[in-house]
Amino acid sequence: MENITTTEQSSRTAEEFRVEIARCREIFEKKTRDYGTSWRVLRLPSLTDQIYIKANRIRSIQESGENRVGDGVEPEFVAMVNYAVMALIQQELGPDEEQDLTVERALELYDKHINRAAQLMMDKNHDYGEAWRMMRVSSMVDLILMKLRRIKQIEDHQGQTLISEGVEGGYTDIINYSLFCLIRLEK
């Protein structure tokens, strides 16, 4: 790795995160303009399963080296970011709030949750010293799959935990691991 200061590295990471977040947000916005907020009918377990499908496909492609559908893994990481943000929005609003959000309201909520995730990433990145840069993308996919199994377990227990964080922490970690993977794949 280049010889740069911690402050320079942190600044570079923040910029790389901004670029990948902008890519994910642009796709979220375009799909919201095309489809509205039809995803608001999905329950949290359905969103968790959508993320699982994406992560499992990435792992399958990584293990087999074969991709028959044609889309690469990058769109799957983008989708995981966006589905995890949708899950955080669903958790905040609940099923009884308005189903059809305006594009502006959906983006406002998107920004709120993605910015929280980015801030957590910067805090953790400071403490862990950019360790993710030394991780393999395949390891991060495994961690995402582990987080999904944990979320499913919490969902199966109606959100009750004895000592663990709730599903929000898992979704936030999935956002950040997916963004890390997008950054790593750009290199």
C-alpha positions as CSV (number, residue, x, y, z in Angstrom):
1,M,0.0,0.0,0.0
2,E,1.1,3.5,-0.7
3,N,2.8,5.5,2.0
4,I,0.1,8.0,3.1
5,T,-1.0,9.4,6.4
6,T,-4.0,8.2,8.3
7,T,-5.8,11.5,7.6
8,E,-5.1,11.3,3.9
9,Q,-6.3,7.6,3.9
10,S,-9.5,8.6,5.8
11,S,-10.1,11.4,3.4
12,R,-9.6,9.1,0.4
13,T,-12.0,6.5,2.0
14,A,-14.6,9.2,2.6
15,E,-14.4,10.3,-1.1
16,E,-14.6,6.7,-2.4
17,F,-17.6,6.1,-0.2
18,R,-19.3,9.3,-1.6
19,V,-18.7,8.1,-5.1
20,E,-20.2,4.6,-4.5
21,I,-23.1,6.1,-2.4
22,A,-23.9,8.5,-5.3
23,R,-24.0,5.5,-7.7
24,C,-26.4,3.6,-5.5
25,R,-28.5,6.6,-4.9
26,E,-28.8,7.4,-8.6
27,I,-30.1,3.9,-9.3
28,F,-32.5,4.1,-6.3
29,E,-33.8,7.4,-7.6
30,K,-34.3,6.2,-11.2
31,K,-36.1,3.1,-10.0
32,T,-38.2,5.1,-7.7
33,R,-39.2,7.4,-10.6
34,D,-40.0,4.3,-12.7
35,Y,-41.8,2.1,-10.1
36,G,-42.7,4.5,-7.3
37,T,-42.3,3.1,-3.9
38,S,-43.9,-0.3,-4.7
39,W,-41.3,-1.9,-2.3
40,R,-43.3,-0.3,0.6
41,V,-45.6,-3.4,0.5
42,L,-42.7,-5.7,1.4
43,R,-42.3,-6.8,5.0
44,L,-38.8,-6.7,6.5
45,P,-38.3,-10.5,6.1
46,S,-39.0,-10.1,2.3
47,L,-36.4,-7.4,2.0
48,T,-33.9,-9.6,4.0
49,D,-34.6,-12.4,1.6
50,Q,-34.0,-10.1,-1.4
51,I,-30.6,-9.2,0.0
52,Y,-29.9,-12.8,0.6
53,I,-30.7,-13.7,-3.0
54,K,-28.2,-11.1,-4.2
55,A,-25.4,-12.1,-1.7
56,N,-25.9,-15.8,-2.5
57,R,-25.7,-15.1,-6.3
58,I,-22.4,-13.2,-5.7
59,R,-21.0,-16.1,-3.7
60,S,-22.2,-18.6,-6.3
61,I,-20.4,-16.7,-9.1
62,Q,-17.3,-16.4,-6.9
63,E,-17.2,-20.1,-6.2
64,S,-18.1,-21.4,-9.7
65,G,-16.4,-18.7,-11.7
66,E,-19.4,-18.8,-14.0
67,N,-22.0,-16.2,-14.6
68,R,-24.9,-17.3,-16.9
69,V,-27.2,-14.3,-16.4
70,G,-24.7,-11.8,-17.7
71,D,-25.0,-9.1,-15.1
72,G,-21.8,-8.9,-13.1
73,V,-21.6,-8.8,-9.3
74,E,-21.3,-5.0,-9.0
75,P,-25.1,-4.4,-9.7
76,E,-25.8,-7.0,-7.0
77,F,-23.7,-5.0,-4.4
78,V,-25.6,-1.9,-5.5
79,A,-28.9,-3.7,-5.0
80,M,-27.9,-4.9,-1.6
81,V,-27.1,-1.4,-0.5
82,N,-30.5,-0.2,-1.8
83,Y,-32.5,-3.1,-0.4
84,A,-30.8,-2.6,3.0
85,V,-31.7,1.1,2.9
86,M,-35.3,0.2,2.0
87,A,-35.3,-2.1,5.0
88,L,-34.1,0.6,7.3
89,I,-36.9,2.9,5.9
90,Q,-39.5,0.2,6.4
91,Q,-38.3,-0.4,9.9
92,E,-38.6,3.4,10.6
93,L,-42.0,3.9,8.9
94,G,-43.6,0.6,9.7
95,P,-46.4,-1.0,7.7
96,D,-49.1,1.4,8.7
97,E,-47.6,4.6,7.4
98,E,-48.3,5.8,3.9
99,Q,-47.4,3.2,1.2
100,D,-46.8,5.6,-1.6
101,L,-44.0,8.0,-0.9
102,T,-43.1,10.9,-3.2
103,V,-39.8,10.6,-4.9
104,E,-38.6,13.5,-2.8
105,R,-39.7,11.9,0.5
106,A,-38.1,8.5,-0.5
107,L,-34.8,10.3,-1.3
108,E,-35.0,12.2,2.0
109,L,-35.3,9.0,3.9
110,Y,-32.7,7.3,1.7
111,D,-30.2,10.1,2.5
112,K,-31.0,9.9,6.2
113,H,-30.2,6.2,6.4
114,I,-27.3,6.1,4.0
115,N,-25.6,9.0,5.8
116,R,-26.0,7.3,9.2
117,A,-24.4,4.2,7.7
118,A,-21.6,6.2,6.2
119,Q,-20.9,8.0,9.6
120,L,-20.8,4.6,11.3
121,M,-18.4,3.4,8.7
122,M,-16.1,6.4,9.2
123,D,-16.2,5.8,13.0
124,K,-15.4,2.1,12.7
125,N,-12.9,2.7,10.0
126,H,-11.0,5.1,12.3
127,D,-11.0,2.5,15.1
128,Y,-10.1,-0.5,12.8
129,G,-7.5,1.3,10.8
130,E,-8.8,0.6,7.2
131,A,-8.6,-3.2,7.9
132,W,-11.3,-3.7,5.2
133,R,-8.7,-2.8,2.5
134,M,-6.8,-5.9,3.3
135,M,-9.9,-8.1,3.2
136,R,-10.9,-10.2,0.3
137,V,-14.2,-9.4,-1.4
138,S,-15.2,-13.0,-0.9
139,S,-14.7,-12.7,2.9
140,M,-16.9,-9.6,2.9
141,V,-19.6,-11.5,1.0
142,D,-19.4,-14.3,3.7
143,L,-19.8,-11.6,6.4
144,I,-22.8,-10.3,4.6
145,L,-24.3,-13.8,4.5
146,M,-23.6,-14.2,8.2
147,K,-25.3,-10.9,9.0
148,L,-28.3,-12.0,7.0
149,R,-28.5,-15.3,8.9
150,R,-28.4,-13.2,12.1
151,I,-31.1,-10.9,10.9
152,K,-33.3,-13.8,9.9
153,Q,-32.9,-15.3,13.4
154,I,-33.9,-12.0,15.0
155,E,-36.9,-11.8,12.6
156,D,-37.9,-15.3,13.5
157,H,-37.9,-14.2,17.2
158,Q,-40.1,-11.2,16.4
159,G,-37.2,-8.8,16.9
160,Q,-36.4,-9.9,20.5
161,T,-32.8,-10.3,21.4
162,L,-31.1,-11.0,24.7
163,I,-27.8,-9.2,24.2
164,S,-27.3,-8.6,20.5
165,E,-28.0,-5.5,18.5
166,G,-31.2,-5.6,16.5
167,V,-31.7,-5.8,12.7
168,E,-30.8,-2.2,12.2
169,G,-27.1,-2.9,12.9
170,G,-27.1,-5.8,10.5
171,Y,-28.6,-3.8,7.7
172,T,-26.2,-1.0,8.3
173,D,-23.2,-3.4,8.2
174,I,-24.5,-4.9,5.0
175,I,-24.6,-1.4,3.5
176,N,-21.1,-0.7,4.5
177,Y,-19.6,-4.1,3.5
178,S,-21.3,-3.8,0.1
179,L,-19.9,-0.3,-0.4
180,F,-16.4,-1.6,0.6
181,C,-16.8,-4.3,-2.0
182,L,-17.8,-1.8,-4.7
183,I,-14.7,0.3,-3.8
184,R,-12.5,-2.8,-3.9
185,L,-13.9,-3.9,-7.3
186,E,-13.2,-0.5,-8.7
187,K,-9.5,-1.1,-8.0
